[in-house]
Amino acid sequence: MLKRLLALTLLLPALAHADPDGKLLQDVQKRLVDAPVIRGEFVQERQLVGVKKTLTASGHFVVEKKRGVVWHTVKPFDQRLQVARDEIVQKDGKETLMKLTADKEPVVRTVGGVLFSLFSGDLSGLAKHFDVKGDARGARWNLVLSPKDAGMAKLIGNLKLAGDKSIEQVEMNAASGDVTRIRMSKVTTSTQMSAEDEADFD
């Protein structure tokens, strides 16, 4: 179940400086823009073991820090992934393909929390589940996150993040050998959602 959820989501090499006291994480967190609503565009590439062709998808995302994250794929097909800390919903247009809640599937709280923290830039939330290494020089920073939990480590080898005022690149290396790379661009912020943002959450 956890593998299936992580597969729904989704770099730059990071320098392996450990962060045992959390100072690096605090430094990077201060650099990240903090706003009630964050939106942008993405391009996602997946390299699956045994599959020669790279699978590419693109679209836009919106983060509303109280409601959650919507990952809206436009190409090659229209599909939305809505992630909250206790719920994950996958939609094709108006049709709900999958809905998982923490009440019925306790693992959703862990997976939802990780995904929400990842796309909302909540590094302290990620640090609860991952050990952190990396480097921050000038305006740029790179982080490598390795799972603390043995169960998570069976699915994820590591996560690599890079950016400046926002997370711009994500690389997820699955324990199976599959690799997912995401590039985020045209990131903007606001104090409230637009009509288009609201439509994504409907």
PLY file of the C-alpha trace (Angstrom):
ply
format ascii 1.0
element vertex 202
property float x
property float y
property float z
element edge 200
property int vertex1
property int vertex2
end_header
0.00 0.00 0.00
2.77 2.46 0.93
4.62 1.70 -2.31
1.46 2.37 -4.30
0.94 5.73 -2.63
4.51 6.87 -3.12
4.35 5.86 -6.78
1.60 8.40 -7.29
3.94 11.34 -6.68
6.71 11.61 -7.91
18.96 16.50 -9.17
21.50 18.05 -8.25
24.19 16.04 -6.38
24.25 17.11 -2.75
27.39 17.31 -0.65
27.36 14.80 2.17
27.67 17.02 5.22
25.70 15.58 8.11
23.32 17.83 10.05
23.13 16.23 13.52
22.15 19.45 15.31
19.64 20.60 12.69
21.44 23.89 11.89
21.56 23.20 8.15
17.85 22.40 8.09
17.07 25.59 10.00
19.20 27.61 7.61
17.46 26.21 4.53
14.01 26.60 6.10
14.68 30.31 6.67
15.49 30.71 2.98
12.24 29.17 1.80
9.35 31.50 1.07
6.57 31.16 3.63
3.05 32.04 2.47
-0.48 30.68 2.96
-0.69 29.75 -0.73
2.15 28.59 -3.00
1.62 27.63 -6.64
3.75 26.77 -9.64
4.36 24.46 -12.57
6.15 21.12 -12.69
7.73 18.61 -15.04
8.05 15.08 -13.70
10.23 12.33 -15.18
10.15 8.71 -14.06
12.73 6.09 -14.93
11.42 2.63 -14.12
13.60 -0.44 -13.83
13.21 -2.53 -16.98
11.58 0.29 -18.96
13.84 2.07 -21.47
11.57 5.06 -22.11
11.45 7.86 -19.56
7.87 8.63 -18.54
7.24 12.38 -18.57
4.31 14.33 -17.16
3.71 18.05 -16.63
1.17 20.31 -15.02
0.76 22.69 -12.11
0.46 22.50 -8.35
-1.02 24.55 -5.54
-0.29 24.35 -1.82
-2.80 25.74 0.65
-1.18 25.14 4.00
-4.43 24.48 5.85
-6.13 22.37 3.16
-3.28 20.50 1.54
-1.63 20.08 -1.85
-3.10 19.55 -5.31
-0.78 18.04 -7.91
-2.62 18.60 -11.20
-1.16 16.67 -14.13
-2.22 18.14 -17.49
-0.04 16.12 -19.89
-0.10 13.36 -21.02
-3.52 13.14 -19.33
-5.64 15.22 -16.99
-5.44 13.87 -13.45
-5.22 15.32 -9.95
-3.63 14.06 -6.76
-4.91 15.81 -3.62
-2.80 15.30 -0.52
-3.66 16.31 3.03
-2.01 15.08 6.21
-4.76 12.51 6.77
-6.21 11.95 3.31
-5.04 11.17 -0.24
-7.43 11.46 -3.18
-6.74 10.72 -6.86
-9.16 12.14 -9.43
-9.65 11.84 -13.17
-11.65 14.95 -14.02
-14.55 14.91 -11.58
-14.36 11.15 -11.04
-12.65 9.94 -7.88
-10.35 7.05 -8.71
-9.02 6.51 -5.22
-9.68 7.92 -1.77
-7.68 6.83 1.24
-8.15 8.21 4.73
-6.08 7.79 7.87
-9.16 6.53 9.73
-9.29 3.44 7.52
-5.64 3.22 6.45
-3.33 4.42 9.26
-0.33 4.44 6.89
-1.98 7.34 5.04
-1.14 9.67 7.92
2.57 8.91 7.50
2.59 9.03 3.70
0.28 12.04 3.55
2.42 13.84 6.10
5.61 13.17 4.16
4.13 14.26 0.83
2.49 17.35 2.34
5.74 18.35 4.05
7.70 17.76 0.85
5.58 19.91 -1.45
4.78 22.60 1.11
8.43 23.04 2.04
7.97 21.92 5.65
11.47 20.63 6.26
10.92 20.06 9.99
8.09 17.70 9.05
10.42 15.76 6.77
13.10 15.62 9.48
10.75 13.53 11.62
11.09 10.71 9.09
14.50 11.31 7.47
18.11 11.90 8.44
19.48 14.98 6.69
22.77 15.72 4.95
23.60 18.49 2.54
25.13 21.85 1.92
24.06 25.50 1.66
26.33 27.94 -0.10
25.34 31.36 -1.33
21.74 31.39 -2.49
21.69 27.69 -3.40
21.22 24.66 -1.16
21.10 20.87 -1.57
19.76 18.25 0.82
19.86 14.45 0.90
17.23 12.79 3.09
17.62 9.15 4.13
14.78 7.25 5.84
15.03 6.73 9.58
12.40 4.00 9.63
13.34 0.53 8.37
9.91 0.10 6.80
10.26 3.32 4.83
13.80 2.37 3.83
12.45 -0.75 2.10
10.66 1.61 -0.31
12.81 4.75 -0.50
16.57 4.83 -0.83
16.71 8.59 -0.42
15.20 11.93 -1.40
17.31 14.72 -2.88
16.10 18.32 -2.78
17.62 21.48 -4.24
16.58 25.10 -4.62
16.94 28.63 -3.31
13.81 30.49 -2.09
11.67 27.48 -2.97
12.19 23.77 -3.61
13.04 23.63 -7.31
14.18 20.05 -7.79
13.20 16.78 -6.17
14.67 13.37 -6.87
13.18 10.26 -5.26
15.32 7.15 -5.49
13.19 4.12 -4.70
14.73 1.04 -3.11
13.55 -0.86 -6.20
15.81 1.23 -8.42
13.04 3.41 -9.89
13.89 7.12 -10.02
11.45 10.05 -10.05
12.72 13.55 -10.84
10.59 16.67 -10.51
11.47 20.19 -11.63
9.29 22.99 -10.25
9.21 26.46 -11.79
7.27 29.74 -11.98
6.59 29.53 -8.24
4.40 32.35 -6.90
2.75 33.05 -3.56
-0.36 34.79 -2.28
-2.42 35.20 0.87
-5.48 33.44 -0.57
-6.43 31.03 -3.31
-7.59 32.15 -6.75
-10.70 30.81 -8.50
-8.45 28.46 -10.47
-6.89 27.18 -7.24
-10.33 26.56 -5.76
-11.31 24.59 -8.87
-8.30 22.32 -8.39
-9.44 21.51 -4.85
-13.06 20.76 -5.90
0 1
1 2
2 3
3 4
4 5
5 6
6 7
7 8
8 9
10 11
11 12
12 13
13 14
14 15
15 16
16 17
17 18
18 19
19 20
20 21
21 22
22 23
23 24
24 25
25 26
26 27
27 28
28 29
29 30
30 31
31 32
32 33
33 34
34 35
35 36
36 37
37 38
38 39
39 40
40 41
41 42
42 43
43 44
44 45
45 46
46 47
47 48
48 49
49 50
50 51
51 52
52 53
53 54
54 55
55 56
56 57
57 58
58 59
59 60
60 61
61 62
62 63
63 64
64 65
65 66
66 67
67 68
68 69
69 70
70 71
71 72
72 73
73 74
74 75
75 76
76 77
77 78
78 79
79 80
80 81
81 82
82 83
83 84
84 85
85 86
86 87
87 88
88 89
89 90
90 91
91 92
92 93
93 94
94 95
95 96
96 97
97 98
98 99
99 100
100 101
101 102
102 103
103 104
104 105
105 106
106 107
107 108
108 109
109 110
110 111
111 112
112 113
113 114
114 115
115 116
116 117
117 118
118 119
119 120
120 121
121 122
122 123
123 124
124 125
125 126
126 127
127 128
128 129
129 130
130 131
131 132
132 133
133 134
134 135
135 136
136 137
137 138
138 139
139 140
140 141
141 142
142 143
143 144
144 145
145 146
146 147
147 148
148 149
149 150
150 151
151 152
152 153
153 154
154 155
155 156
156 157
157 158
158 159
159 160
160 161
161 162
162 163
163 164
164 165
165 166
166 167
167 168
168 169
169 170
170 171
171 172
172 173
173 174
174 175
175 176
176 177
177 178
178 179
179 180
180 181
181 182
182 183
183 184
184 185
185 186
186 187
187 188
188 189
189 190
190 191
191 192
192 193
193 194
194 195
195 196
196 197
197 198
198 199
199 200
200 201
